[in-house]
């Protein structure tokens, strides 16, 4: 299945572009959302674990991942990828002037594993068909005003 996209007109972000110039850019859109319960059910359908087992494992995974990242580990989850906590800091003139309060907000960096990189590198795109309906045309969907 392909990623759906629309085309939008935005400011030209190229170097040396005129201040008022605009270009058309592709913008991908999520076509659906999968909540946690549905995700666990889908995983359970793929293996011998029950949905409750999957939820328990994901809960334990989240807890363990958070505690290990806080300790400075790089957590490697095979084909899923690696997680690491990073933070940049402001600069000081000398090493003695540097203090831990100079660190900026930390973040968790995710580096996809082989299977996810394959999906990224082989993504397909399909323009989303947008149908506009004029006032004169009838629409069969219920609308709330």
N, C-alpha and C positions, 0 to 999 in steps of 0.2 A: 504494500500500500504506500502511496505517496503522501508527502507532507503538503497540506493545502496552503496556498498563499494568495494574497491579494497584492495589487500594485498601488502604491501610494506616492503622492507627490510631496517631496520634502526639500529642505535646503540642500544645496550642492555642497557636499563635505570635502570635495577635492581641494588640494593645495592651489592657491592662486585663483580660486573661483570668485567671480563677482559676488558682492554682498547680497544681491537680490536674486541670484540665479538659483534655479530649482531643477531637480532631476526626479525621475521616477525610480522608485526602489521597490524590490520585492519584500514583503513582510509575511513571514510564516504565521499560521494561526493553528492553535490546537483545535482539533475537530471534536474531541470528546474529553471527558474527565473520568478517571477511574478512582474511586475512593478506596480507603484502606481495606474495608471489608471485601469489596469486589476483587481487589488485588490478591488478598489472602486466599479467596476462593479459587482464583485463576491459578495460583501457585499450587494449591492443593489438588487441583484437577490434573496438574502436570506430574505429580509425584504421589507417593503413598502416604504422605502426611495429611492429617485433617486440617481444616481451616483454622481450628483452635490451636493446633500444633504450630502452624505457620505463624500465627499471631504471637504465640509465646516466644518463638525463636526470634522474630523480628524485634520484639520488645527487649529481649536479652541482648540482641545485636546492637540496638540503639544505646542501651545502657553501657555495654562494654566499649563500644566505639567512643562514646563521649568521655568515659573515664580514661581510656588510653590516650586519646588526643590531648586531653588536659595534662597528661604526664609527659607529653612530647614525643610520643610514638608516631611513626608512619604506619598506618594500618593497611595491610595489603589483603584484599579480598578477591584473589584470583582474577577470574574473567570480569568481575564487576569493576575492579579498579582499586586505586589507592586513595586514602584520605590522609591529609596532613594539616596541622594547624600552623598558620604563619602569621607574623605581624611585622610591620615595618616600624621605623622609629624616626624621630627628628634627630638632627645632628648636633654634636657638641664639638667645641674647639679642641678639647683634650679628652683623653680617656677618663681622667679623674672627674671631669665635668659631666660625664654621661651618667644618667640615672634611669632606673627602670620606669619612672613616671613619664619618660619621653617616648615610650612605646605608644603607637596609635592603636586603634581598634584592631583586634585580631580577627582572623577569618579562617574558615575551613576550606581548603583547596581539594578538589576532587579531580583525579586524573583517570580517565576511563581505561578499562582493561581492553584486551584484544577483541573480544566479541562486540563491545560497545564502540570501539574505534572503527571496526568494520562497518557497523551501521552508519556511523558518522560519515565515513569516507564514501559510502555507496548510497547516500540519501537520494531519493527521487522526489521531484517537485511537480505539483499539478496546480494549475491556476484554478482558484475557487470561482465557481459560477455564481454570480450575484444577480438575482432577478429582482427588478424593481417593478412595482405594481402602481399603476396610476389610479387616481381616485375613481375613474370610470369603471375600471376592471373590478370584478368581484374576487375576493380572496376567501378560500375555504377554511381558513384558520380563525380561531376565536381570538379576539383582541380585547385587552383590558385598557380602558381609558381613564 
